[in-house]
């Protein structure tokens, strides 16, 4: 069985990858720009999803009083395209839920700040936007939660635990999404969900601690959560099959903690309904033989894979650690044409979202892909904990990884399965 990975939710804001010289200050009349009429609508659409009470960002940007103290800092961040944080190259609108600021929006914010950051007429303030406080994709069909809260000791070292949920799938079940919801996002470094076979005997407490390798015990990784990742809900007609008898387990990597804390992570399962025609597949590029020399600012490796069928690409995801610099997917088509269809020129470990195309990309059978990962192990990398060390592949944050994933469907596949709440409906049962 192939590995299939959904990647879960983080903040859905984005960083555009354009030169700041394209932002003109002449597009908006300075004297007419105020918060209530011009700035608040931009912030509602581009910023509030993270910058509001209870959300991931450190401050709320919902009212003038909340925004005004940050006006100059906001100008600097948006002009430099650091906020909203989004790291893939490509035109605005190429990706679904693309929140990047347009040049016109940036120019409006600049004029507002340079003109004194006026409040404006309170009557012009748009109605407050309603934000979901629960599961971003709506209530899951099935919620699985660890048996009890797991206590993390105060420790400068990384900690690991593999939790196995009690729920057993009594029939083959088709799902559209698997969403990880960390109980303590500040403690969870990353979390990988696995399919657990009946042969794995689980301790009474419901988890394994330490350097437990679930894959060596017959499990299959199927989803993951990392900081900045977002929910993926597959389109109608596409799903992933969970075999009969399987359970879910989740391997959680906890980062160092200055004081004792706890975590109780949950999974939200969204079941397929209707007709399932496509099984989501993945092309996976990775290199475990990386060996990044001390001080090396441009260390690159390439992994190569080939599509075995005509494919419809839905979304991309890449994963590296603190020395990750950039990642690119370079396609070579059967006719010899070469094109970089996806690139993250400025990788940031803190924002590892999945990039879903607004319009899927079709590629023919025989198309090959070069997964190109580049690392910066120099002192100029502000995230680098120690530029004097040679860095190898590993699970810890201070190690490195070079994982690239392309999620696609076979263009010729048509399973034509009638499914209700994830389960295939037979003709007899439907009568």
QUIRAVEN-V736532 format. One record per pair of residues at least 4 apart in sequence whose C-alpha atoms are under 6 Angstrom apart, sorted by the first residue. I is the first residue (numbers start at 0). J is the second residue. D is the distance in Angstrom with one decimal. If there is no record, write none. Layout:
BEGIN
I/J/D, I/J/D
END
This chain:
BEGIN
2/220/5.7, 2/221/5.8, 3/221/4.6, 3/281/6.0, 4/221/4.7, 4/222/4.0, 5/222/4.5, 6/223/5.1, 6/224/5.5, 7/178/5.3, 7/179/5.8, 7/224/5.0, 7/228/5.1, 7/229/4.5, 7/230/4.3, 8/228/4.6, 8/229/3.1, 8/230/4.5, 9/227/4.0, 9/228/4.5, 9/229/5.0, 10/49/5.7, 10/227/5.6, 12/83/5.0, 12/84/5.6, 12/98/5.5, 13/83/4.4, 13/84/3.8, 13/85/3.1, 13/98/5.5, 13/99/5.2, 14/80/5.5, 14/81/5.6, 14/82/5.5, 14/83/4.9, 14/84/3.7, 14/85/3.3, 14/86/5.5, 14/99/6.0, 15/80/5.7, 15/85/5.9, 15/99/5.6, 16/88/5.8, 19/79/6.0, 22/102/5.3, 24/106/5.4, 27/107/5.9, 29/110/5.1, 29/114/5.8, 32/111/5.4, 33/37/5.8, 33/117/5.0, 33/118/5.5, 33/119/5.1, 34/38/4.5, 34/39/5.7, 34/118/4.9, 34/119/5.9, 35/39/5.4, 35/119/5.5, 35/123/5.5, 35/124/4.4, 36/123/5.2, 41/45/5.9, 42/46/4.8, 42/47/6.0, 43/47/5.1, 45/98/5.6, 46/50/5.7, 47/51/5.5, 49/54/5.2, 49/55/5.4, 49/56/5.2, 50/56/5.1, 50/58/5.8, 50/59/4.5, 50/60/5.4, 51/59/4.1, 52/59/5.9, 60/65/5.6, 60/66/5.2, 63/67/5.8, 69/73/5.9, 74/109/5.8, 76/81/5.1, 76/82/5.4, 77/82/5.2, 86/343/5.6, 87/342/5.7, 87/343/4.5, 88/342/5.7, 92/97/5.8, 93/357/5.7, 94/355/5.5, 94/356/4.4, 94/357/4.8, 95/355/5.5, 95/356/5.5, 95/357/4.5, 100/104/5.9, 110/114/5.8, 111/116/5.0, 112/116/4.6, 134/138/5.9, 139/267/5.2, 139/268/5.5, 139/269/5.2, 140/268/5.9, 140/269/5.3, 141/267/5.9, 141/268/5.0, 142/266/5.7, 142/267/4.7, 143/265/5.4, 143/266/5.1, 144/265/4.2, 145/263/5.8, 148/262/5.4, 148/263/4.5, 149/261/5.3, 149/262/5.3, 150/261/4.4, 151/259/5.6, 151/260/5.2, 151/261/5.4, 152/259/4.7, 153/256/5.1, 153/257/5.2, 153/258/4.3, 153/259/4.5, 154/255/5.7, 154/256/5.3, 155/255/4.7, 156/255/5.1, 157/253/5.8, 157/254/4.8, 157/255/5.1, 158/253/5.0, 159/209/5.1, 159/251/5.8, 159/252/4.8, 159/253/6.0, 160/207/5.6, 160/208/4.4, 160/209/6.0, 160/250/5.8, 160/251/5.5, 161/206/5.3, 161/207/5.0, 161/249/5.6, 161/250/4.1, 162/205/6.0, 162/206/4.2, 162/248/5.4, 162/249/5.2, 163/205/5.7, 163/206/5.9, 163/248/4.1, 164/247/5.7, 164/248/5.8, 166/246/6.0, 167/244/5.9, 167/245/5.8, 167/246/4.9, 168/243/5.4, 168/244/5.3, 168/245/5.6, 169/243/5.4, 169/244/5.6, 170/243/4.4, 171/241/5.7, 171/242/4.6, 171/243/4.4, 172/240/5.6, 172/241/5.0, 172/421/4.8, 172/422/5.0, 173/238/5.8, 173/239/5.4, 173/240/4.4, 173/271/5.6, 173/421/4.5, 174/238/5.4, 174/239/5.4, 174/269/5.7, 174/270/4.2, 174/271/5.0, 174/421/6.0, 175/232/5.8, 175/233/5.1, 175/238/4.9, 175/269/5.5, 175/270/5.6, 175/271/5.4, 176/232/5.1, 176/269/5.1, 177/267/5.8, 177/268/4.9, 178/266/5.6, 178/267/5.0, 179/266/4.7, 180/264/5.9, 180/265/5.2, 180/266/6.0, 181/264/4.4, 182/262/5.0, 182/263/4.7, 182/264/4.5, 183/262/5.1, 186/253/5.6, 186/254/5.9, 187/253/4.7, 188/252/5.4, 188/253/5.0, 188/254/5.3, 189/224/5.6, 189/225/4.7, 189/252/5.4, 190/223/5.6, 190/224/5.1, 190/250/5.6, 190/251/4.4, 191/222/5.8, 191/223/4.2, 191/249/5.5, 191/250/5.2, 192/220/5.8, 192/221/5.8, 192/222/5.0, 192/223/5.8, 192/248/5.7, 192/249/4.2, 193/218/5.9, 193/219/5.1, 193/220/4.1, 193/221/5.4, 193/247/5.7, 193/248/5.1, 193/249/5.9, 194/218/5.4, 194/219/5.1, 194/246/5.8, 194/247/4.9, 195/218/4.9, 195/245/5.5, 195/246/5.0, 195/247/5.6, 196/245/5.1, 213/218/5.6, 214/218/4.8, 226/349/5.6, 226/350/5.9, 227/350/4.1, 227/351/4.8, 227/352/5.3, 228/351/5.1, 228/352/3.8, 229/352/5.5, 236/274/5.6, 236/275/4.3, 236/276/5.2, 237/275/5.6, 237/277/4.6, 237/278/5.8, 238/278/5.3, 238/279/5.9, 239/278/5.5, 239/279/5.9, 270/420/5.5, 270/421/4.8, 271/420/5.9, 271/421/4.7, 272/418/5.2, 272/419/4.8, 272/420/5.5, 273/417/5.8, 273/418/5.2, 274/416/5.3, 274/417/4.6, 274/418/5.8, 275/415/5.8, 275/416/5.0, 276/413/4.6, 276/414/4.4, 276/415/4.8, 279/407/6.0, 279/408/5.3, 280/406/5.8, 280/407/5.3, 280/408/5.8, 281/405/5.5, 281/406/4.5, 282/404/5.8, 282/405/5.0, 283/403/5.9, 283/404/4.8, 284/302/5.4, 284/370/5.7, 284/402/5.8, 284/403/4.9, 285/302/5.9, 285/401/5.4, 285/402/4.7, 287/392/5.4, 289/391/5.7, 290/390/5.6, 290/391/4.9, 291/389/5.4, 291/390/4.9, 292/389/4.8, 293/386/5.5, 293/387/4.8, 293/388/5.1, 293/389/5.1, 294/376/5.2, 294/377/3.9, 294/386/5.3, 295/376/5.1, 295/377/5.4, 296/375/4.1, 296/376/5.4, 296/377/5.1, 297/374/5.7, 297/375/5.6, 298/373/5.4, 298/374/5.1, 299/372/5.5, 299/373/4.2, 300/371/5.9, 300/372/5.6, 301/370/5.4, 301/371/4.6, 302/369/5.7, 302/370/5.0, 303/368/5.6, 303/369/4.6, 304/367/5.7, 304/368/5.3, 305/366/5.7, 305/367/4.1, 306/364/5.5, 306/365/5.4, 306/366/5.5, 307/364/5.5, 308/364/4.2, 309/362/6.0, 309/363/4.3, 309/364/4.3, 309/409/5.9, 309/410/5.3, 310/361/5.7, 310/362/5.3, 310/408/5.6, 310/409/4.7, 310/410/5.1, 311/360/5.6, 311/361/4.5, 311/407/5.3, 311/408/5.2, 311/410/6.0, 312/359/5.4, 312/360/5.0, 312/406/5.9, 312/407/4.2, 313/359/5.2, 313/406/5.8, 313/407/5.4, 314/354/5.4, 314/355/4.2, 314/356/5.9, 314/406/5.4, 315/353/5.8, 315/354/5.2, 315/404/5.8, 315/405/4.8, 316/353/4.8, 316/403/6.0, 316/404/5.2, 317/402/5.6, 317/403/4.4, 318/402/5.1, 319/323/5.3, 319/400/4.8, 319/401/5.3, 320/348/5.7, 320/396/5.9, 320/399/5.3, 321/382/5.8, 322/374/5.3, 322/375/5.1, 322/376/5.7, 323/374/4.6, 324/345/5.9, 324/346/5.2, 324/373/5.5, 324/374/4.7, 324/375/5.7, 325/343/5.5, 325/344/4.8, 325/345/5.3, 325/346/5.0, 325/373/5.2, 326/342/5.8, 326/343/5.2, 326/371/5.6, 326/372/4.6, 327/341/5.8, 327/342/4.2, 327/371/5.1, 328/339/5.7, 328/341/5.2, 328/369/5.7, 328/370/4.9, 329/338/5.7, 329/339/4.2, 329/368/5.5, 329/369/5.0, 330/337/5.6, 330/338/5.3, 330/339/5.9, 330/367/5.8, 330/368/4.6, 331/336/5.7, 331/337/4.5, 331/366/5.8, 331/367/5.3, 332/336/5.3, 332/366/4.6, 333/365/6.0, 333/366/5.7, 376/386/5.4, 377/386/5.2, 378/386/5.5, 391/398/5.9, 392/398/5.7, 392/399/4.8, 392/400/5.6, 393/398/4.9, 393/399/5.7, 417/423/5.6, 417/424/5.6, 418/422/5.2, 418/423/4.3, 418/424/5.5
END
